[in-house]
Amino acid sequence: MWWRRKREPIVADNTWLVVGLGNPGPGYAGNRHNVGQMVLDELARRIGSNFTRHKTPAVVAEGFLAPGGPKLVLAKPNSFMNLSGGPVAALLRFYSLDPSRLIVVHDELDIPFDTLKLKSGGGHGGHNGLRDIAKAADTPDFIRVRVGIGRPPGRQDPADFVLKDFGSSERAALPSLLADAADAVELIATAGLSAAQLKVHSPS
């Protein structure tokens, strides 16, 4: 008797799930809060892959950094930022990955614009997307690529600030920032977090 076996996702030995945080829909695409997803667009371009609908609540692009090199699963949750945990947990289950293989790219108010910081674990610092992921994954021990957007000027509410598009002077520097963040993800995947921190955190 013939039957079709259930198809399982093909997972390379050195696979990383890279999640870019943001809010869904074109109205949010240029917001500071969506800078994590902008970095994923740069990574998808580099590996020559396009985002497509997925069995999990996300759009996904997959590819290898180089022949025989690490595989990146780039994912943008379909949920709003504050509900990122469910899609991320579903992606980890689908690809049978431990949270130690998760890299989350996100905006960071407490870091100046055009600055990157890398870390593993720790608190969420008031970032509700990180809070929800840590809760859903049952651990805060995943890698974060923190893309600095800086604090709002004057008395502007941070919640309003992150939901605004980058200003004109910021947009001029944004391509370089996105490229640097994509470089950091690649370095984490190929050389490890410590090597990436040494390079990214060292004064230029």
C-alpha positions, 0 to 999 in steps of 0.5 A: 500500500502506498502512502505519502509521508508527512513532509517535514521542513528541511533544516540544515545543521547550522540553521538560524531563525532570524525574526524582524519585529514590526507591525504588519501592513504598508501603513507601518512599513516605514516606521521606526518600530519596523526597523527590524523588518527593514533589516530582514529585507536587506538580508533577503536581498543578500541571500536572493530570496523573497518573502512568502506566506508560511504555515506559521503566522509569518512570512518567511524567506530562506537561504544560505549565506554561502554554499555549505554555510549557515542557513537563515530562516528570515521571518516577519510575524503577521501579528502586531508587535506586542503579539510577536510571541505566538508566531515566533514560538510557532516558527521554532516548533516548525523548524525544530529549533531551540531558542538559542538559535533565534536572533531577534532584530528590533528597534531600541529607544535606549540606544542612539540612532545609527548605533547597534548593540548585540546581546543574548538574554536579559530583560525586555527593557519595556519592549513589548515585542521582546516581552511577548517572545520571552513569554511564549518561548519560555525563556529570555535566552535568545540573541538580540540585534538592537538597532538604535533609534534614539529617544524622542525629542522634547516631550514627545511620547515614545509610543508616538515616536516609534510609530512615526517614519524616520526623519529626512536626516535619518533616512539619509543614514538609514541604508548604512545602518540597515547594512551594518545590522545585516552584517551583524546577523551574518557575523553571528551566524558564521562566527558566533555572538562573541566575535560579532560583539567584539567587532560591532562594539569596538570603536571604529 
